[in-house]
Amino acid sequence: MMVGFSSDTTNAMAGKFHSVFTNLKTAIPGIACIKCSCHMIHLSASKACLKLPRSIEDLLRNVGSHFSRSHSRQTKYKAFQEFFQVEIHKILSPCTTRWLSLKACVDRVLEQFSALKEYFRLVNFDDPSKTSELIYSTMENSFSIIYLEFMSYSLGILTNFNTLFQGEGPLLHLLKPEIEKLLKTISMNFMTIEYIRSLDSIMNVAPNLSQYYLPFNDIYIGICATDSITNLKNNNVVNSNEIFKFFKSCQEFYIALVLDIKKRFIFDDSVFDCVTVTNPSLVKQFKTKSLANILKRFPVLNNFIDNEQELDKEWRELALIELEPIEPSNPNDIMEYWRKVFCMKNSLGEIYFPNILIVMRLLLALPFSNASVERLFSDLKNIKTLHRNKLKTDSLVGILRTKHSVEDCINFKPSAAMIKSKIWDSSNTKEN
C-alpha cells in the first residue's frame, strides 16, 4: 500500500499536467505527494543569490576551477597556507546539483582569504591571465569579503534547515512550523518587528511593502559582515553610494528569498494538519480532539481500523497517560515515544491502542524529502563503478543492505536466523 511520495519539483515529477504526482493521485486516491523540502530550499537560495553581484559567485567558481585539476598549483598554494598559518584545506568548487554547496565554498574562501589573495597577486605577476586578473581584482574590492560574510550568515540559516530535513526519521510534522520559523527569521532581518508581530500567520508576510522596511543601516547582515562594514565606515575607505548599493543588494536578496519560499511551500493540503498529531507534546496537550479528519484525508485507513468511534476512544485515553517527557524536535525521541505507546498492553496481553498504532504508522511513514534516496543513489554509484559494472541486482541489494544495516562489521555476529537462511542457492553460486 502506497500512502506517500516525495520527489524534486521538475514538471515531469510535480507538474499540473500528466506528471508523476497527478498520475499517482489518479491511481491512488488519498496519497500524499510532497515536494522535496531540501530541493526547494536550494532553489530558493539559488534564486535569491541572483540579487547579489555576479562577481562574487564567479570568484567562488573561478577559484575552485583554478585548483581543481592542477596538482602543481595545489602544491604551490600549500606554501602560502603555511606562511599565512591557515588550515591546509582543499579549495572547494560550487556544485549546481548539491544542495546549498555554495555555503561550504564561501566559508572555505573566507578561511583562506589572506593566503588566496597573496597567491593570486603572485600568479598575476608571474603568469597573468584574464581569469586570474578577474579573481585578484575581485578580492581587492573591499566589499567582496563583506558579501562573502553576508552569504555565510544567510546561507547558514538555510543550510541548518536542510540539515534537519536530510534526516531519516519522521519529520513531516515539523515542516510547516520550521518554514514559518525560517520566514520569521529572514523577514525580521529587513522588516520591522511590529509588522511581523501583527501578522496572523507569517505565511501572509508581504516582503514588497516598503513602508515596513528597516532603514538600510538597521538591516541585519550577520555579526562578521556588520563588523567589516563598520570598519570601512570608520576608516572612510568607501563612499556612501557603495554602502547604499551593498545594503540594497542584501535587502533584495532577503525579499527574493521570502517570495520564493512562499511560492514553493504551499500548505493547503490537509496532510500538514493531520501529521501534527504525531508530535508527542501535542498529544498530551490534547489540542486535537478527534482523529476523524485523518480518516477523511486517508480513507484507506477505514479498511484497517475497527471504526472511527473506537479510534477516538483510544485517542482520548492516550491523552491521559503520563509518559516520560521528550524533545519533540528530535525524531529519534519521537519514535521512542510511539514505540512505548505501541508496546503497551492490557491485562489480557492485547495491544492497548491497536487503532492508533495503524494510524500513526501511516503518518510516521509519510515522506518530507528525497534526501535519503539521493544518498542511496550516491552509495550505488560508489559500489557499481566502471570496474564493477557487471554486478547483478541481488549483489547490489545485498551490499547496500549490509552497508546500512551493519554498523560494526568487525564485531558483527550473525543471528541464528541469518545462518539458517538459504541465501546461497544454486542461482547465486556463480561469481557476480
C-alpha positions as CSV (number, residue, x, y, z in Angstrom):
1,M,0.0,0.0,0.0
2,M,1.5,3.3,-1.1
3,V,0.5,6.3,1.1
4,G,3.1,8.9,0.3
5,F,5.6,10.0,-2.4
6,S,8.2,12.7,-2.4
7,S,10.4,14.0,-5.3
8,D,12.0,17.1,-6.7
9,T,9.9,19.8,-8.3
10,T,10.5,19.3,-12.1
11,N,7.4,19.4,-14.3
12,A,7.8,15.7,-15.1
13,M,7.5,14.9,-11.4
14,A,5.3,17.5,-9.9
15,G,3.7,19.4,-12.8
16,K,0.0,20.1,-13.1
17,F,-0.5,18.1,-16.2
18,H,0.3,14.4,-16.7
19,S,3.1,14.4,-14.1
20,V,4.1,11.6,-11.7
21,F,2.2,13.5,-9.0
22,T,-1.1,13.8,-11.0
23,N,-0.9,10.2,-12.2
24,L,-0.3,8.9,-8.6
25,K,-3.2,10.9,-7.3
26,T,-5.5,9.5,-10.0
27,A,-4.4,5.9,-9.4
28,I,-4.2,6.1,-5.6
29,P,-6.9,8.4,-4.1
30,G,-5.7,9.9,-0.9
31,I,-2.0,9.6,-1.5
32,A,0.2,12.4,-0.1
33,C,2.5,13.8,-2.7
34,I,5.2,16.0,-1.1
35,K,7.7,18.1,-2.9
36,C,11.2,17.7,-1.5
37,S,11.8,20.4,1.1
38,C,15.6,20.3,0.7
39,H,15.4,20.7,-3.0
40,M,13.0,23.6,-2.8
41,I,15.2,25.5,-0.2
42,H,18.2,25.0,-2.5
43,L,16.2,26.5,-5.4
44,S,15.1,29.4,-3.2
45,A,18.7,30.1,-2.2
46,S,19.8,30.0,-5.8
47,K,17.1,32.4,-6.8
48,A,18.0,34.9,-4.0
49,C,21.7,34.8,-4.8
50,L,21.0,36.2,-8.2
51,K,20.3,39.5,-6.5
52,L,23.9,39.7,-5.3
53,P,26.8,40.8,-7.5
54,R,27.7,38.2,-10.1
55,S,31.3,38.8,-9.4
56,I,31.1,37.0,-6.0
57,E,29.8,33.7,-7.4
58,D,32.2,34.0,-10.3
59,L,35.0,34.4,-7.7
60,L,34.0,31.1,-6.0
61,R,33.7,29.2,-9.2
62,N,37.0,30.6,-10.7
63,V,39.0,29.9,-7.6
64,G,37.7,26.4,-7.4
65,S,38.4,25.7,-11.0
66,H,41.9,27.1,-10.8
67,F,42.9,24.4,-8.3
68,S,40.6,21.6,-9.2
69,R,42.8,19.7,-11.6
70,S,46.3,21.0,-11.1
71,H,48.5,19.3,-8.5
72,S,51.3,21.8,-9.1
73,R,49.0,24.7,-8.3
74,Q,47.8,23.0,-5.1
75,T,51.4,22.3,-4.1
76,K,52.4,25.9,-4.8
77,Y,49.4,27.2,-2.8
78,K,50.3,25.0,0.2
79,A,53.4,27.1,0.8
80,F,51.1,30.2,1.1
81,Q,48.9,28.4,3.5
82,E,51.9,27.5,5.7
83,F,53.2,31.0,5.5
84,F,49.9,32.7,6.5
85,Q,49.3,29.9,9.1
86,V,45.9,29.0,7.7
87,E,44.5,25.4,7.7
88,I,45.8,23.2,5.0
89,H,42.4,22.7,3.4
90,K,41.4,22.0,-0.1
91,I,39.7,24.8,-2.1
92,L,36.2,23.7,-2.9
93,S,34.2,24.2,-6.0
94,P,30.4,25.1,-6.0
95,C,28.2,22.3,-7.3
96,T,24.9,23.1,-9.0
97,T,23.3,19.8,-8.1
98,R,24.3,19.6,-4.5
99,W,22.0,21.3,-2.0
100,L,23.5,24.6,-0.8
101,S,27.1,23.6,-1.5
102,L,27.8,27.3,-2.0
103,K,27.8,27.8,1.8
104,A,30.8,25.5,2.2
105,C,32.7,27.2,-0.6
106,V,32.1,30.6,0.9
107,D,33.3,29.5,4.3
108,R,36.4,27.9,2.8
109,V,37.3,31.1,0.8
110,L,36.8,33.2,3.9
111,E,39.1,30.9,5.9
112,Q,41.8,31.1,3.2
113,F,41.2,34.7,2.1
114,S,44.5,36.3,3.0
115,A,46.5,33.4,1.6
116,L,44.4,33.3,-1.6
117,K,44.8,37.0,-2.2
118,E,48.6,36.9,-2.0
119,Y,48.7,33.8,-4.1
120,F,46.8,35.4,-6.9
121,R,48.8,38.5,-6.6
122,L,51.9,36.4,-7.4
123,V,50.1,34.5,-10.2
124,N,49.2,37.8,-11.9
125,F,52.8,38.8,-11.7
126,D,54.3,35.5,-13.0
127,D,51.7,34.1,-15.3
128,P,48.8,36.6,-15.8
129,S,45.6,35.5,-17.4
130,K,42.2,37.1,-17.8
131,T,40.7,34.7,-15.1
132,S,43.4,35.2,-12.6
133,E,43.2,39.0,-13.1
134,L,39.5,38.9,-12.5
135,I,39.9,36.8,-9.3
136,Y,42.5,39.2,-7.9
137,S,40.6,42.3,-8.8
138,T,37.5,40.9,-7.1
139,M,39.4,40.0,-4.0
140,E,41.0,43.5,-3.9
141,N,37.5,45.0,-3.8
142,S,36.7,46.0,-0.1
143,F,33.1,44.7,-0.4
144,S,34.0,41.2,-1.7
145,I,34.8,39.8,1.7
146,I,31.7,41.5,3.2
147,Y,29.5,39.9,0.6
148,L,31.1,36.6,1.4
149,E,30.5,37.1,5.1
150,F,26.9,38.0,4.4
151,M,26.4,34.9,2.3
152,S,28.0,32.8,5.0
153,Y,25.4,34.1,7.5
154,S,22.3,34.0,5.3
155,L,23.1,30.7,3.6
156,G,23.9,29.2,7.0
157,I,20.3,29.7,8.0
158,L,19.1,27.8,5.0
159,T,21.8,25.1,5.5
160,N,20.6,24.5,9.1
161,F,17.1,23.9,7.7
162,N,18.4,21.5,5.1
163,T,20.5,19.6,7.6
164,L,17.4,19.0,9.7
165,F,15.3,17.7,6.8
166,Q,18.0,15.5,5.4
167,G,17.4,13.1,8.4
168,E,15.9,9.7,8.2
169,G,13.3,10.0,11.0
170,P,9.7,11.2,10.8
171,L,9.9,15.0,10.3
172,L,6.9,15.9,8.2
173,H,5.1,17.3,11.3
174,L,8.0,19.8,11.6
175,L,8.0,21.1,8.0
176,K,5.3,23.8,8.4
177,P,6.5,25.2,11.8
178,E,10.1,25.2,10.6
179,I,9.2,27.0,7.4
180,E,7.3,29.6,9.4
181,K,10.2,30.0,11.8
182,L,12.6,30.4,8.8
183,L,10.3,33.1,7.3
184,K,10.2,35.0,10.5
185,T,13.9,34.9,10.9
186,I,14.5,36.2,7.4
187,S,11.7,38.8,7.5
188,M,12.9,40.2,10.8
189,N,16.3,40.9,9.1
190,F,14.9,43.6,6.9
191,M,11.3,44.4,8.1
192,T,10.1,45.9,11.3
193,I,9.3,43.6,14.2
194,E,6.0,45.4,14.8
195,Y,4.8,44.3,11.3
196,I,6.0,40.7,11.8
197,R,4.1,40.5,15.1
198,S,0.9,42.0,13.6
199,L,0.5,39.1,11.1
200,D,-2.0,36.4,11.8
201,S,0.4,34.0,10.0
202,I,3.9,34.6,8.8
203,M,2.8,32.9,5.5
204,N,0.9,36.2,4.9
205,V,4.0,38.3,5.0
206,A,4.3,40.8,2.1
207,P,8.0,41.5,1.6
208,N,7.3,44.1,-1.1
209,L,5.6,46.5,1.3
210,S,8.3,49.2,1.5
211,Q,6.6,51.0,4.3
212,Y,7.6,48.2,6.7
213,Y,11.3,48.1,5.7
214,L,14.0,48.8,8.2
215,P,16.4,51.6,7.4
216,F,19.4,50.3,5.4
217,N,21.8,50.7,8.4
218,D,19.5,48.6,10.5
219,I,19.3,45.6,8.1
220,Y,20.8,42.6,9.8
221,I,23.6,41.0,7.8
222,G,25.3,38.9,10.4
223,I,28.0,39.8,13.0
224,C,31.0,39.4,10.8
225,A,29.6,41.4,7.9
226,T,28.4,44.1,10.3
227,D,31.8,44.5,11.9
228,S,33.5,44.6,8.5
229,I,31.3,47.3,7.1
230,T,31.6,49.3,10.3
231,N,35.4,49.3,9.9
232,L,35.0,50.5,6.4
233,K,32.8,53.4,7.5
234,N,35.2,54.3,10.4
235,N,38.2,54.3,8.1
236,N,36.5,56.2,5.3
237,V,37.6,53.6,2.8
238,V,34.4,53.7,0.8
239,N,31.8,56.3,-0.1
240,S,28.2,56.3,1.0
241,N,26.9,55.2,-2.5
242,E,28.9,52.0,-2.3
243,I,27.5,51.3,1.1
244,F,23.9,52.0,-0.1
245,K,24.5,49.6,-3.0
246,F,25.6,46.9,-0.7
247,F,22.6,47.2,1.7
248,K,20.3,47.4,-1.3
249,S,21.6,44.1,-2.6
250,C,21.2,42.5,0.8
251,Q,17.6,43.8,1.0
252,E,16.8,42.5,-2.5
253,F,18.3,39.1,-1.5
254,Y,16.0,38.8,1.5
255,I,13.0,39.9,-0.5
256,A,13.6,37.4,-3.3
257,L,14.2,34.6,-0.7
258,V,11.0,35.2,1.2
259,L,8.9,35.5,-2.0
260,D,10.4,32.3,-3.4
261,I,9.9,30.3,-0.2
262,K,6.3,31.4,0.0
263,K,5.8,30.4,-3.7
264,R,7.3,26.9,-3.3
265,F,6.0,25.9,0.2
266,I,2.2,25.7,-0.1
267,F,0.4,24.1,2.9
268,D,-3.1,23.8,1.6
269,D,-3.1,20.0,1.8
270,S,-4.8,18.9,5.0
271,V,-2.0,16.3,5.5
272,F,0.1,19.0,7.2
273,D,-2.7,19.4,9.8
274,C,-3.0,15.6,10.2
275,V,0.6,15.0,10.9
276,T,0.7,17.4,13.9
277,V,-0.8,14.6,16.0
278,T,2.4,12.7,15.7
279,N,4.1,15.3,18.0
280,P,4.0,13.8,21.5
281,S,3.8,17.1,23.2
282,L,0.6,17.9,21.4
283,V,-0.8,14.5,22.3
284,K,-0.6,15.4,26.0
285,Q,-2.0,18.9,25.4
286,F,-5.0,17.3,23.6
287,K,-5.3,20.1,21.1
288,T,-6.7,17.7,18.5
289,K,-9.9,16.4,20.0
290,S,-10.7,13.8,17.3
291,L,-8.8,11.9,14.6
292,A,-11.8,11.9,12.2
293,N,-10.0,14.4,9.9
294,I,-7.2,11.9,9.4
295,L,-9.6,9.2,8.2
296,K,-11.1,11.7,5.7
297,R,-7.7,12.6,4.4
298,F,-6.6,8.9,4.2
299,P,-9.8,6.9,3.6
300,V,-7.7,3.7,3.1
301,L,-7.4,3.6,6.9
302,N,-11.0,2.7,7.2
303,N,-10.2,-0.7,5.8
304,F,-7.8,-1.4,8.7
305,I,-9.2,0.1,11.9
306,D,-12.2,-1.1,13.8
307,N,-14.3,2.0,13.5
308,E,-14.0,5.8,13.9
309,Q,-15.5,5.9,17.4
310,E,-13.1,3.2,18.7
311,L,-10.2,5.2,17.3
312,D,-11.3,8.4,19.1
313,K,-11.8,6.4,22.3
314,E,-8.2,5.3,22.2
315,W,-7.0,8.8,21.3
316,R,-8.8,10.3,24.4
317,E,-7.4,7.6,26.6
318,L,-3.8,8.2,25.3
319,A,-4.0,11.9,26.2
320,L,-4.4,10.9,29.9
321,I,-1.4,8.6,30.0
322,E,1.7,10.1,31.6
323,L,4.9,9.1,29.7
324,E,8.4,10.5,30.1
325,P,8.8,14.0,28.6
326,I,10.7,14.2,25.3
327,E,12.1,16.8,22.9
328,P,9.6,16.9,20.1
329,S,12.1,18.2,17.5
330,N,14.2,15.0,17.9
331,P,12.9,12.3,15.5
332,N,14.6,9.6,17.5
333,D,12.8,10.5,20.7
334,I,9.5,10.7,18.8
335,M,10.0,7.2,17.5
336,E,10.9,6.1,21.0
337,Y,7.7,7.6,22.4
338,W,5.5,5.9,19.9
339,R,7.3,2.6,20.4
340,K,6.4,2.8,24.1
341,V,2.8,3.5,23.1
342,F,2.7,0.6,20.6
343,C,4.1,-1.8,23.2
344,M,1.6,-1.0,25.8
345,K,-0.7,-4.0,26.6
346,N,-3.8,-4.5,28.7
347,S,-4.2,-7.2,31.4
348,L,-5.1,-9.8,28.7
349,G,-1.8,-9.2,26.9
350,E,-3.5,-7.4,24.0
351,I,-2.2,-4.2,22.4
352,Y,-3.8,-1.3,24.2
353,F,-4.1,1.1,21.2
354,P,-4.4,-1.1,18.1
355,N,-6.2,1.5,16.0
356,I,-3.9,4.3,16.9
357,L,-1.0,2.0,16.0
358,I,-2.3,1.7,12.5
359,V,-2.9,5.4,12.0
360,M,0.4,6.5,13.5
361,R,2.4,4.0,11.4
362,L,0.9,5.6,8.3
363,L,1.6,9.2,9.4
364,L,5.1,8.5,10.6
365,A,5.9,6.9,7.2
366,L,5.0,9.9,5.2
367,P,8.0,11.4,3.3
368,F,9.2,15.0,3.6
369,S,12.2,15.0,1.2
370,N,14.0,12.6,-1.1
371,A,17.4,13.2,0.6
372,S,17.6,9.6,1.8
373,V,17.0,8.3,-1.7
374,E,19.7,10.7,-3.1
375,R,22.1,9.3,-0.6
376,L,21.3,5.8,-1.8
377,F,22.0,6.8,-5.4
378,S,25.4,8.1,-4.2
379,D,26.1,4.8,-2.5
380,L,25.0,2.9,-5.6
381,K,27.4,4.9,-7.7
382,N,30.3,4.2,-5.4
383,I,29.5,0.5,-5.4
384,K,28.8,-0.1,-9.1
385,T,31.8,1.5,-10.7
386,L,33.4,1.2,-14.1
387,H,35.5,-1.7,-12.7
388,R,32.4,-3.5,-11.2
389,N,29.9,-2.7,-13.8
390,K,28.6,-6.3,-14.1
391,L,27.3,-6.6,-10.5
392,K,23.8,-8.1,-10.5
393,T,20.9,-6.5,-8.8
394,D,20.9,-9.2,-6.0
395,S,24.5,-8.4,-5.2
396,L,23.9,-4.7,-5.2
397,V,20.9,-5.1,-2.8
398,G,23.0,-7.3,-0.5
399,I,25.9,-4.8,-0.4
400,L,23.6,-1.9,0.2
401,R,21.7,-3.7,3.0
402,T,25.0,-4.7,4.6
403,K,26.3,-1.1,4.4
404,H,23.2,0.4,6.0
405,S,22.4,-2.4,8.5
406,V,25.8,-3.5,9.9
407,E,27.3,-0.7,12.0
408,D,30.2,-2.6,13.4
409,C,31.4,-5.0,10.7
410,I,34.4,-6.2,12.8
411,N,32.3,-7.3,15.9
412,F,29.2,-8.2,13.9
413,K,27.7,-11.6,14.9
414,P,25.0,-13.0,12.6
415,S,21.9,-14.3,14.2
416,A,20.7,-17.9,14.1
417,A,18.0,-17.0,11.6
418,M,20.7,-15.5,9.3
419,I,22.8,-18.6,9.5
420,K,19.9,-20.9,8.8
421,S,18.6,-18.9,5.9
422,K,19.3,-20.4,2.4
423,I,20.8,-17.5,0.6
424,W,23.5,-19.4,-1.2
425,D,21.3,-21.4,-3.6
426,S,22.5,-22.7,-6.9
427,S,21.5,-19.5,-8.7
428,N,23.8,-17.4,-6.6
429,T,26.9,-19.6,-6.5
430,K,28.3,-18.0,-9.7
431,E,30.6,-15.0,-9.4
432,N,28.5,-11.8,-9.9
